[in-house]
Amino acid sequence: MSTPGWISRSVSRLRAVSEPHAEPVTPKTKEADTSRRSMRERLDGTLRHSEEALSPRVLRRTLHELKAIVDTQLSEIEAGKRAKGVAAWYARATPEERSDCWLLMSEQFAPDAQHIRMAREQYEAALGTAEEGAAEVKLRKAFYSPRTRLLQRFSVFPEGMRFLVDMRAELLPQLKSEKRLLALDAELEVLFSTWFDVAFLELRRISWDSPASLIEKLIKYEAVHDIRSWADLKNRLDSDRRCYGFFHPRLPDEPLIFVEVALLDEMAATVTPLLDEGGAVADLGKATHAIFYSISNTQPGLKGVSFGDSLIKRVVDTLRADFPRLKTFVTLSPIPGFRAWLGKHAPRMLEQLSDKERRELGRACGFEPPGAEHVLSVADKPLGLSDKSPVRAFLMRCAAHYLGRELVDDKPLDPVARFHLGNGARVERINWAGDPSSKGLKQSYGLMVNYLYDLKKLHKHRAQLATGKIPVSSDVSDLHF
């Protein structure tokens, strides 16, 4: 049978999934509520339970179509065409039907456990002998799963990469409740780490002259400071700004990640003038600082695939070539986890104060000695605090502690700090009222932080972080309790 005919037949069969009453449904029982049948039990069954999307017959048919994709006798092109046919059905499937498809991919295309066991035994027996290398190769091949071939063949047709990235984005939220999908997710992450390696990505500047469809993606994906209007967007793409994104050849019009940069003559302390649509354009001839004020990942399906650090390094190299006067490369970053953290740990922070500091804080709050609830109540309106307010000083010191001392699994607790410090930056300065927007106040009482990328000390800072010590400037260190 020709490939088009095969696809037509396969898709028509798969459409039966969506047809009402395609299979009799067994009444929902108390037992069905408390336990789910395994995929093996469902494939061996004759009737489906009411909570199951695909009937056993359609499950078996779907599994047959998936197995046909990995047929070793097919060329990659022919297999890709079959995968495209299944993807067409998937696009029309319900979320529950897609979930059943994921389970088939995850459970029915695993490596052969017996082959792995035998290969491992042979490898262990060959250790220290001339056959060790050959045994290792055999063990590696045993771990290669049919699932890998299946996913690779979905990537063959032109829209296949988009299909797989979107599929994982939909799958990820289900992992917590459906552990059977973990193998499929892990396989996708490994493949994406190879397919989206930075060696295959193109750094491209996004400007006001870029295609409108691409510029619209900035509005859609901006994750740090929402783009409010076309005038706002035009301001971010003005002559004193730069915006760069990483692009993959299979997703040519879709930035995977992008960074927004302001070129100034000083380190920015607040984002307000950067987002001011009516602000004056900076003089590029005087620019000595490149301010990275927004970095946004655009593809949830690529979670775990890291290319943000490479983006910053490539952008720094590009900017240095275009603007030799630039000497300082620094971020103006949010502190997204600070307010929630302080809400839990304010009592511990209060214990770090001296008796005198606690009395001053109490007088400012109207309660002596002040409790955490009193301090946090006053701090709830941070923009009204004076320069010399003890509550303001307390918030600044807590932020310095949060960014410079708090670790989880030997890594900075704050997610943005973890990213920049992991790239070799250091905590340079904490800025009061850096982001007075409602989002900034909700996240961090309006505080923002500068992370400095000292190009001569990136390796030193990474090595310091590896020992469990967060690199900070003397100004930030002075704020510590």
Secondary structure, DSSP 8 states (H G I E B T S, - for coil): --HHHHHHHHHHHHGGGGSTTSS-EE---HHHHH----HHHHHH-SSEETT-SS-HHHHHHHHHHHHHHT-TTS-HHHHHHHHHHHHHHHHHS-HHHHHHHHHHHHHTT---HHHHHHHHHHHHHHTTSTTHHHHHHHHHHHH--HHHHHHHHHTTSTTHHHHHHHHHHHHGGGTTT-GGGHHHHHHHHHHHHHHT-GGG-EEEE--TTS-HHHHHHHHHH--SS---SHHHHHHHTSTTEEEEEEEBTTBTTS-SEEEEEEEESS----STGGG-TTS----GGG--EEEEEEEEE--GGGTT---HHHHHHHHHHHHHHH-TT--EEEE-B--TTHHHHHHHHHHHHHTTS-HHHHHHHHHHHT-SS--HHHHHHHHTSGGG--TT-HHHHHHHHHHHHHHHT-EETTEESSHHHHHHHHTT-EEEEEETTS--SHHHHHHHTT-EEEEE--TTTHHHHHHHHHTT---B-HHHHTT--
